Amino acid sequence: MNLPSTRKDNEEISTSFGSTYTTSPGLLAFGQQTNSEEVRVSFPPEDTSWRSIYSPEKSFRYIGIGVVNVYIGTMKFRDKSEAIPMVARVSLIDYRGRLLFDSYIRPTHLVEDYRQAQTGLSYDHLCNAPSFVDVQKRIAAYIQDKIIVGHRVWIFLAVLGLSHPALHTRDLALFRPMRKKLGSRVVVELSTLVKVFMARDVGLQYEDSAEFSRAAMDLFRSCQEIFEDIITAGQWPCDLPPERFAEHYS
C-alpha cells in the first residue's frame, strides 16, 4: 500500500444459533419442556467473523494514547502566533482500557502557561516528576511494534519527540467515515466525536490523558471493523496529518 504521510497545513479535506424453545402462556424458557405445543425456532448459523478482529492474540497489538500539554511560549507560523506545547502528562491504555502507563513529566523548559483552568496542573504537579528522557524511553518501548490509537496522534508523537510507522496509527481525528457522517472538512474534537457517536461526555472537568486515551480506544472499537476492512482492502481510511509533522511518521 502506498501511503502518503502528511497533508498541507490548513488544507481543506475533500476528501445466531440453532436452538429449540418451548413456550406456554407468559413463558419463554430455553430448553424447558412444558405441556404446551413445542415451537421450533430456527436461527441462522452464528457469525464468528468478528472473532478474528477482537481475539486476544490480535487485540494486544493496540495501545491507546493520550497527552496533556502545557505551553512554554509562542512562535510564528504562517504569520500567525501559535502556543508551543510541552507534554506534562502522558497515559497509555490497552485494548480493554486498562492503564499501562501514566505519568507526569518534569518540564525541560520554563512553563509560561500551565493552562490551569483546563488542565488543573501547577508547578507542584511537575517539579518532581520523572524526566522527559526517561518517560520518552518508556513510551517508545511500549509502542514499539504496536498500533497506536488516539485523537491527533501527530501531537502525541511531536511533543514526545517520537516517530511511528504511519500504517501502525489509527487516528480518529482523521478517520474519513466519521468526518463524512458529520459533514466536516476539518478536525472534529474528541469530545464531539464521543458525544455524537457514543452519547458520552469526556473532559467535563479537567483534561485527563487517561480519560482521553480510553475514550479514543472505545470510539475506535465501535468502528474497528470498518477501519480495518478498509486497510485490508489496500486502502487508507484517514486523511493526512499536517505536513510539518512528517518527520514523526515513518
C-alpha positions as a Markdown table, in Angstrom:
| # | Residue | x | y | z |
|---|---|---|---|---|
| 1 | Met | 0.0 | 0.0 | 0.0 |
| 2 | Asn | 1.3 | 3.4 | -0.9 |
| 3 | Leu | 0.5 | 5.8 | 1.9 |
| 4 | Pro | 1.4 | 9.5 | 1.8 |
| 5 | Ser | 2.5 | 10.7 | 5.2 |
| 6 | Thr | 1.1 | 14.2 | 5.5 |
| 7 | Arg | -1.1 | 16.9 | 4.1 |
| 8 | Lys | -0.5 | 20.6 | 3.8 |
| 9 | Asp | -1.5 | 22.6 | 6.9 |
| 10 | Asn | -4.9 | 24.1 | 6.8 |
| 11 | Glu | -5.7 | 22.4 | 3.5 |
| 12 | Glu | -9.4 | 21.6 | 3.2 |
| 13 | Ile | -10.2 | 18.0 | 3.1 |
| 14 | Ser | -12.2 | 16.7 | 0.1 |
| 15 | Thr | -11.9 | 14.2 | 0.5 |
| 16 | Ser | -27.3 | -16.9 | 15.6 |
| 17 | Phe | -27.6 | -20.3 | 16.8 |
| 18 | Gly | -29.7 | -23.3 | 16.1 |
| 19 | Ser | -31.9 | -23.7 | 19.2 |
| 20 | Thr | -35.2 | -25.1 | 20.3 |
| 21 | Tyr | -37.5 | -23.1 | 22.5 |
| 22 | Thr | -40.8 | -24.2 | 24.2 |
| 23 | Thr | -43.5 | -21.8 | 25.0 |
| 24 | Ser | -46.5 | -21.6 | 27.3 |
| 25 | Pro | -48.6 | -18.6 | 28.2 |
| 26 | Gly | -46.4 | -16.0 | 29.8 |
| 27 | Leu | -43.3 | -18.2 | 29.4 |
| 28 | Leu | -40.4 | -18.4 | 27.1 |
| 29 | Ala | -37.8 | -20.7 | 28.5 |
| 30 | Phe | -34.7 | -22.1 | 26.8 |
| 31 | Gly | -34.7 | -25.9 | 26.8 |
| 32 | Gln | -37.7 | -26.1 | 29.2 |
| 33 | Gln | -40.4 | -28.8 | 28.4 |
| 34 | Thr | -44.0 | -27.9 | 29.0 |
| 35 | Asn | -47.4 | -29.4 | 28.2 |
| 36 | Ser | -47.9 | -26.7 | 25.6 |
| 37 | Glu | -47.1 | -27.0 | 22.0 |
| 38 | Glu | -43.4 | -27.1 | 21.2 |
| 39 | Val | -42.3 | -24.4 | 18.8 |
| 40 | Arg | -39.1 | -24.9 | 17.0 |
| 41 | Val | -37.2 | -21.7 | 16.2 |
| 42 | Ser | -34.5 | -21.9 | 13.6 |
| 43 | Phe | -31.7 | -19.2 | 13.7 |
| 44 | Pro | -29.1 | -18.7 | 11.1 |
| 45 | Pro | -25.6 | -20.0 | 11.9 |
| 46 | Glu | -23.7 | -17.8 | 14.3 |
| 47 | Asp | -21.4 | -15.3 | 12.6 |
| 48 | Thr | -18.0 | -15.7 | 14.1 |
| 49 | Ser | -16.1 | -13.5 | 11.7 |
| 50 | Trp | -15.7 | -10.8 | 14.4 |
| 51 | Arg | -13.5 | -13.1 | 16.4 |
| 52 | Ser | -10.7 | -12.6 | 14.0 |
| 53 | Ile | -10.7 | -8.9 | 14.9 |
| 54 | Tyr | -11.4 | -9.0 | 18.6 |
| 55 | Ser | -9.4 | -12.1 | 19.5 |
| 56 | Pro | -6.9 | -11.7 | 22.3 |
| 57 | Glu | -4.0 | -12.6 | 20.1 |
| 58 | Lys | -4.8 | -9.6 | 17.9 |
| 59 | Ser | -6.2 | -7.1 | 20.3 |
| 60 | Phe | -2.9 | -6.9 | 22.2 |
| 61 | Arg | -1.5 | -5.1 | 19.3 |
| 62 | Tyr | -3.4 | -1.9 | 20.1 |
| 63 | Ile | -2.4 | 0.7 | 22.6 |
| 64 | Gly | -4.5 | 3.8 | 23.3 |
| 65 | Ile | -2.6 | 7.1 | 23.8 |
| 66 | Gly | -3.3 | 10.4 | 25.4 |
| 67 | Val | -1.4 | 13.5 | 26.5 |
| 68 | Val | -2.0 | 16.8 | 28.4 |
| 69 | Asn | 0.2 | 19.7 | 27.3 |
| 70 | Val | 1.3 | 23.0 | 28.9 |
| 71 | Tyr | 2.7 | 25.9 | 27.0 |
| 72 | Ile | 6.3 | 27.1 | 27.1 |
| 73 | Gly | 6.0 | 30.1 | 24.8 |
| 74 | Thr | 4.8 | 31.2 | 21.4 |
| 75 | Met | 6.1 | 31.1 | 17.9 |
| 76 | Lys | 5.2 | 32.5 | 14.5 |
| 77 | Phe | 3.8 | 30.1 | 11.9 |
| 78 | Arg | 2.5 | 31.4 | 8.6 |
| 79 | Asp | 2.1 | 34.9 | 10.1 |
| 80 | Lys | 0.1 | 33.6 | 13.0 |
| 81 | Ser | 1.2 | 33.3 | 16.6 |
| 82 | Glu | 1.0 | 29.8 | 18.0 |
| 83 | Ala | 1.5 | 28.4 | 21.5 |
| 84 | Ile | 4.4 | 26.0 | 21.9 |
| 85 | Pro | 3.1 | 22.8 | 23.6 |
| 86 | Met | 5.2 | 20.7 | 26.0 |
| 87 | Val | 3.9 | 17.4 | 27.3 |
| 88 | Ala | 3.0 | 17.5 | 31.0 |
| 89 | Arg | 1.2 | 14.1 | 31.4 |
| 90 | Val | 1.0 | 11.0 | 29.2 |
| 91 | Ser | -1.1 | 7.9 | 29.5 |
| 92 | Leu | -1.2 | 4.6 | 27.7 |
| 93 | Ile | -4.0 | 2.1 | 28.0 |
| 94 | Asp | -4.6 | -1.4 | 26.5 |
| 95 | Tyr | -7.4 | -2.5 | 24.2 |
| 96 | Arg | -9.7 | -3.1 | 27.2 |
| 97 | Gly | -9.0 | 0.3 | 28.7 |
| 98 | Arg | -6.6 | -1.0 | 31.4 |
| 99 | Leu | -3.9 | 1.6 | 32.3 |
| 100 | Leu | -0.4 | 0.6 | 31.1 |
| 101 | Phe | 1.4 | 3.8 | 31.9 |
| 102 | Asp | 0.5 | 7.1 | 33.4 |
| 103 | Ser | 3.0 | 9.8 | 34.5 |
| 104 | Tyr | 3.5 | 13.5 | 34.8 |
| 105 | Ile | 6.7 | 14.8 | 33.1 |
| 106 | Arg | 9.2 | 17.3 | 34.5 |
| 107 | Pro | 9.5 | 20.2 | 32.1 |
| 108 | Thr | 12.7 | 20.8 | 30.2 |
| 109 | His | 11.8 | 24.5 | 29.6 |
| 110 | Leu | 10.3 | 27.2 | 31.7 |
| 111 | Val | 6.5 | 26.8 | 31.6 |
| 112 | Glu | 4.8 | 30.1 | 30.7 |
| 113 | Asp | 1.2 | 28.8 | 30.9 |
| 114 | Tyr | 0.1 | 25.7 | 32.8 |
| 115 | Arg | -3.4 | 26.1 | 31.3 |
| 116 | Gln | -4.6 | 25.6 | 34.9 |
| 117 | Ala | -8.2 | 26.2 | 34.1 |
| 118 | Gln | -8.2 | 23.4 | 31.5 |
| 119 | Thr | -5.6 | 21.1 | 33.0 |
| 120 | Gly | -5.7 | 21.7 | 36.8 |
| 121 | Leu | -1.9 | 21.5 | 36.7 |
| 122 | Ser | 0.6 | 23.6 | 38.6 |
| 123 | Tyr | 4.3 | 23.7 | 39.2 |
| 124 | Asp | 3.8 | 21.3 | 42.2 |
| 125 | His | 2.5 | 18.6 | 39.9 |
| 126 | Leu | 5.5 | 18.6 | 37.6 |
| 127 | Cys | 8.6 | 19.7 | 39.6 |
| 128 | Asn | 9.4 | 16.3 | 41.0 |
| 129 | Ala | 8.0 | 14.2 | 38.1 |
| 130 | Pro | 10.2 | 11.8 | 36.1 |
| 131 | Ser | 12.4 | 13.4 | 33.5 |
| 132 | Phe | 11.3 | 13.8 | 29.9 |
| 133 | Val | 14.1 | 11.5 | 28.6 |
| 134 | Asp | 13.1 | 8.7 | 31.0 |
| 135 | Val | 9.4 | 8.9 | 30.1 |
| 136 | Gln | 10.2 | 9.2 | 26.4 |
| 137 | Lys | 12.2 | 6.0 | 26.5 |
| 138 | Arg | 9.5 | 4.1 | 28.3 |
| 139 | Ile | 6.8 | 5.3 | 25.9 |
| 140 | Ala | 9.0 | 4.3 | 22.9 |
| 141 | Ala | 9.4 | 0.8 | 24.4 |
| 142 | Tyr | 5.6 | 0.5 | 25.0 |
| 143 | Ile | 4.6 | 1.5 | 21.5 |
| 144 | Gln | 7.3 | -0.3 | 19.5 |
| 145 | Asp | 5.6 | -2.7 | 17.1 |
| 146 | Lys | 2.2 | -1.7 | 18.3 |
| 147 | Ile | -0.7 | 0.0 | 16.6 |
| 148 | Ile | -1.4 | 3.3 | 18.5 |
| 149 | Val | -4.9 | 4.5 | 18.7 |
| 150 | Gly | -5.8 | 8.1 | 19.5 |
| 151 | His | -7.0 | 11.5 | 18.5 |
| 152 | Arg | -4.5 | 13.9 | 16.9 |
| 153 | Val | -1.8 | 11.2 | 17.0 |
| 154 | Trp | 0.7 | 13.7 | 15.4 |
| 155 | Ile | 0.6 | 15.9 | 18.5 |
| 156 | Phe | 1.3 | 12.9 | 20.8 |
| 157 | Leu | 4.3 | 12.0 | 18.6 |
| 158 | Ala | 5.6 | 15.5 | 18.3 |
| 159 | Val | 5.5 | 16.5 | 22.0 |
| 160 | Leu | 7.3 | 13.3 | 22.9 |
| 161 | Gly | 9.8 | 13.6 | 20.1 |
| 162 | Leu | 9.0 | 10.2 | 18.6 |
| 163 | Ser | 8.2 | 8.7 | 15.2 |
| 164 | His | 6.0 | 5.8 | 14.4 |
| 165 | Pro | 5.0 | 3.9 | 11.2 |
| 166 | Ala | 2.0 | 5.6 | 9.7 |
| 167 | Leu | 0.4 | 2.2 | 8.9 |
| 168 | His | 0.5 | 1.5 | 12.6 |
| 169 | Thr | -1.6 | 4.5 | 13.6 |
| 170 | Arg | -5.3 | 4.7 | 14.0 |
| 171 | Asp | -6.2 | 8.4 | 14.3 |
| 172 | Leu | -9.9 | 9.2 | 15.0 |
| 173 | Ala | -9.2 | 12.8 | 14.2 |
| 174 | Leu | -8.5 | 11.9 | 10.6 |
| 175 | Phe | -11.0 | 9.0 | 10.1 |
| 176 | Arg | -12.9 | 9.8 | 6.9 |
| 177 | Pro | -16.1 | 7.9 | 7.6 |
| 178 | Met | -16.7 | 9.9 | 10.8 |
| 179 | Arg | -15.9 | 13.2 | 9.1 |
| 180 | Lys | -18.2 | 12.3 | 6.2 |
| 181 | Lys | -21.0 | 11.4 | 8.7 |
| 182 | Leu | -20.6 | 14.8 | 10.4 |
| 183 | Gly | -20.1 | 16.7 | 7.1 |
| 184 | Ser | -16.9 | 18.2 | 8.4 |
| 185 | Arg | -13.8 | 19.1 | 6.4 |
| 186 | Val | -11.7 | 19.9 | 9.4 |
| 187 | Val | -10.6 | 18.1 | 12.6 |
| 188 | Val | -13.5 | 17.3 | 14.9 |
| 189 | Glu | -12.7 | 17.4 | 18.6 |
| 190 | Leu | -12.6 | 14.1 | 20.5 |
| 191 | Ser | -15.3 | 15.3 | 22.9 |
| 192 | Thr | -17.6 | 16.0 | 20.0 |
| 193 | Leu | -17.0 | 12.6 | 18.3 |
| 194 | Val | -17.6 | 10.7 | 21.5 |
| 195 | Lys | -20.8 | 12.7 | 22.3 |
| 196 | Val | -22.2 | 12.2 | 18.8 |
| 197 | Phe | -21.3 | 8.6 | 18.2 |
| 198 | Met | -21.3 | 7.2 | 21.8 |
| 199 | Ala | -23.6 | 9.6 | 23.6 |
| 200 | Arg | -20.9 | 10.1 | 26.2 |
| 201 | Asp | -19.2 | 13.1 | 27.8 |
| 202 | Val | -15.4 | 13.5 | 28.2 |
| 203 | Gly | -13.4 | 16.3 | 29.7 |
| 204 | Leu | -16.2 | 17.8 | 31.8 |
| 205 | Gln | -13.7 | 18.8 | 34.5 |
| 206 | Tyr | -10.0 | 18.9 | 33.6 |
| 207 | Glu | -8.2 | 17.5 | 30.7 |
| 208 | Asp | -7.3 | 13.9 | 31.6 |
| 209 | Ser | -4.9 | 12.0 | 29.3 |
| 210 | Ala | -6.1 | 8.6 | 30.7 |
| 211 | Glu | -9.8 | 9.5 | 30.0 |
| 212 | Phe | -8.8 | 10.7 | 26.6 |
| 213 | Ser | -7.0 | 7.5 | 25.7 |
| 214 | Arg | -9.9 | 5.4 | 26.9 |
| 215 | Ala | -12.4 | 7.5 | 25.0 |
| 216 | Ala | -10.4 | 7.2 | 21.8 |
| 217 | Met | -10.0 | 3.4 | 22.2 |
| 218 | Asp | -13.7 | 2.9 | 22.9 |
| 219 | Leu | -14.5 | 5.0 | 19.8 |
| 220 | Phe | -12.1 | 3.1 | 17.7 |
| 221 | Arg | -13.6 | -0.3 | 18.9 |
| 222 | Ser | -17.0 | 0.9 | 17.8 |
| 223 | Cys | -15.8 | 1.3 | 14.2 |
| 224 | Gln | -12.8 | -1.0 | 14.2 |
| 225 | Glu | -14.3 | -3.5 | 11.7 |
| 226 | Ile | -14.9 | -0.7 | 9.2 |
| 227 | Phe | -11.4 | 0.8 | 9.8 |
| 228 | Glu | -9.5 | -2.5 | 9.5 |
| 229 | Asp | -11.6 | -3.7 | 6.5 |
| 230 | Ile | -10.6 | -0.6 | 4.5 |
| 231 | Ile | -6.9 | -1.2 | 5.3 |
| 232 | Thr | -7.2 | -4.9 | 4.5 |
| 233 | Ala | -8.6 | -3.9 | 1.1 |
| 234 | Gly | -5.4 | -2.0 | 0.4 |
| 235 | Gln | -6.8 | 1.5 | 1.0 |
| 236 | Trp | -6.3 | 4.1 | 3.8 |
| 237 | Pro | -9.3 | 5.3 | 5.7 |
| 238 | Cys | -7.8 | 8.5 | 7.1 |
| 239 | Asp | -6.9 | 11.9 | 5.8 |
| 240 | Leu | -3.3 | 13.1 | 6.2 |
| 241 | Pro | -1.8 | 14.8 | 9.2 |
| 242 | Pro | -0.3 | 18.3 | 8.8 |
| 243 | Glu | 2.7 | 18.4 | 6.6 |
| 244 | Arg | 5.1 | 19.9 | 9.2 |
| 245 | Phe | 4.7 | 16.7 | 11.3 |
| 246 | Ala | 6.0 | 14.4 | 8.5 |
| 247 | Glu | 9.2 | 13.6 | 10.5 |
| 248 | His | 7.1 | 11.9 | 13.1 |
| 249 | Tyr | 5.8 | 9.3 | 10.7 |
| 250 | Ser | 7.9 | 6.5 | 9.1 |
